[in-house]
């Protein structure tokens, strides 16, 4: 294990990989652990597998997403990101600065919108995309048309967690489970 970790950087990556291996060994031994105990390292390892990482200094830096370090009370009250479903994570993976919006109207509140769109700014280019029934992001003119006064359907800015919940619910409705989605064509 130490030989494989020797070339990895930063130190935080080495430390968490060691801890995940020790956890797996402890879990395999099953000495005094409940059978259904979740793996606390699964989200972190999944992030590594998907090309993510982190640095820990004054903030937790998740390769560009900065999270202020807090105390136990603040961390416990934060809204958790509950999904590890590959389909949802695939839909959220994108380059650039992303802002999500829920399309809302009567009967379609923020927590159950008509749909979601995102504005993605990457290398000084703006891309507006809607998450469609084809379970992928497709170009849309909605935000540009809204700005021009074609605003029959309103929208509100939402968090990535809210976007993930919408994507997962649509994926589950269409596929029956939030499994891996078809790749864009």
C-alpha positions in Angstrom: 0.0 0.0 0.0 2.7 2.4 1.0 4.6 1.8 -2.3 1.4 2.6 -4.3 0.7 5.7 -2.3 4.3 7.0 -2.5 3.9 8.8 -5.8 0.5 10.4 -4.9 0.1 14.0 -3.8 -1.2 15.8 -1.9 -0.7 14.4 1.6 -4.5 14.5 2.2 -5.0 12.0 -0.6 -2.5 9.6 0.9 -4.1 9.9 4.3 -7.6 9.3 3.1 -6.6 6.3 1.0 -4.8 4.7 3.9 -7.8 5.3 6.1 -10.2 3.8 3.5 -8.0 0.7 3.3 -7.9 0.4 7.1 -11.7 0.8 7.2 -12.2 -1.9 4.6 -9.9 -4.3 6.6 -11.8 -3.5 9.9 -15.1 -4.0 8.1 -13.9 -7.4 6.7 -12.9 -8.5 10.2 -16.4 -7.5 11.3 -15.3 -7.2 14.9 -18.1 -5.5 16.8 -19.4 -3.6 13.8 -23.1 -3.6 12.7 -23.6 -5.5 9.4 -25.4 -2.5 7.7 -22.9 0.1 8.7 -22.4 2.4 5.7 -18.9 3.0 4.3 -17.9 6.5 5.3 -15.2 6.6 2.6 -17.5 5.7 -0.3 -18.3 9.3 -1.3 -14.7 10.3 -1.1 -13.4 7.4 -3.1 -16.2 7.9 -5.7 -15.1 11.6 -6.0 -11.5 10.4 -6.6 -12.6 7.8 -9.2 -14.5 10.6 -11.1 -11.3 12.7 -11.2 -12.0 14.9 -8.2 -9.8 15.7 -5.2 -9.5 18.2 -2.4 -7.1 20.3 -0.4 -7.6 21.3 3.2 -6.3 24.6 4.4 -8.5 27.5 5.7 -11.2 26.1 3.5 -12.1 22.7 2.1 -11.2 23.1 -1.6 -12.9 20.5 -3.8 -10.9 21.4 -6.9 -12.5 24.8 -7.2 -15.6 24.6 -4.9 -14.6 26.3 -1.7 -16.4 25.2 1.6 -15.7 27.2 4.7 -14.5 25.0 7.6 -17.0 25.1 10.4 -17.8 23.6 13.7 -19.8 20.5 14.4 -23.1 22.4 14.8 -22.7 24.2 11.5 -21.6 21.1 9.6 -24.5 19.1 11.1 -27.0 21.7 10.0 -25.7 21.9 6.4 -27.9 20.4 3.7 -26.4 17.0 2.7 -25.7 15.9 -0.8 -27.5 12.6 -0.5 -27.0 10.9 -3.9 -24.2 8.8 -5.2 -26.2 7.6 -8.2 -24.0 7.5 -11.2 -26.8 8.9 -13.5 -27.2 12.0 -11.3 -23.4 12.5 -10.9 -22.9 12.1 -14.6 -25.6 14.8 -15.2 -23.9 17.2 -12.8 -20.4 16.7 -14.2 -19.5 19.7 -16.4 -16.7 22.1 -16.9 -17.0 25.8 -16.0 -18.9 28.0 -13.6 -22.5 26.6 -13.4 -25.7 28.2 -12.2 -28.9 26.1 -12.0 -32.5 27.4 -12.3 -35.8 25.7 -11.6 -38.7 26.5 -14.0 -41.6 27.3 -11.7 -45.2 28.2 -12.3 -48.6 27.5 -10.6 -48.6 23.9 -9.6 -44.8 23.6 -10.1 -43.1 25.0 -7.0 -39.3 25.2 -6.5 -39.2 21.7 -4.9 -41.1 20.2 -7.8 -40.4 22.3 -10.9 -41.5 22.0 -14.5 -37.9 21.5 -15.4 -34.4 22.8 -14.8 -31.9 24.7 -16.8 -28.4 25.7 -16.3 -26.1 28.4 -17.4 -22.5 27.2 -17.8 -19.7 29.6 -18.4 -16.5 27.9 -19.7 -13.5 29.6 -21.2 -15.5 32.8 -21.7 -18.3 31.0 -23.6 -21.9 30.8 -22.2 -23.9 27.7 -22.7 -27.5 27.5 -21.7 -28.8 24.0 -21.3 -32.0 22.2 -20.2 -32.2 18.8 -18.6 -34.5 16.9 -20.9 -36.6 13.8 -20.9 -33.8 12.2 -22.9 -31.9 12.4 -19.6 -29.2 14.7 -20.8 -28.4 18.4 -21.0 -29.4 19.9 -24.4 -29.0 23.5 -25.6 -31.9 25.8 -24.8 -32.8 29.4 -25.6 -35.0 29.7 -22.5 -32.8 32.0 -20.5 -32.1 34.3 -23.4 -35.8 34.4 -24.4 -36.8 35.1 -20.8 -34.4 38.1 -20.7 -36.0 39.4 -23.9 -39.5 39.3 -22.3 -40.8 35.9 -23.3 -41.4 35.0 -19.7 -44.6 32.9 -19.6 -42.7 30.5 -17.3 -40.7 31.9 -14.5 -37.5 30.5 -12.9 -35.6 30.7 -9.6 -32.0 30.1 -8.9 -31.4 26.7 -7.2 -28.5 24.9 -5.6 -26.7 21.9 -7.1 -28.3 19.8 -4.4 -31.8 20.8 -5.7 -30.7 20.2 -9.3 -29.5 16.7 -8.2 -32.8 15.9 -6.6 -34.7 16.9 -9.8 -32.3 14.9 -12.0 -32.6 11.9 -9.8 -36.4 12.0 -9.6 -36.7 12.3 -13.4 -34.2 9.5 -14.0 -36.1 7.3 -11.6 -39.4 8.0 -13.3 -38.1 7.3 -16.7 -35.6 4.4 -16.0 -37.1 3.0 -12.8 -33.8 3.6 -10.9 -31.1 6.3 -10.9 -28.6 4.2 -12.8 -26.1 5.4 -15.4 -27.6 7.5 -18.1 -26.9 7.1 -21.8 -23.9 9.2 -23.0 -24.7 12.3 -25.1 -24.5 11.8 -28.8 
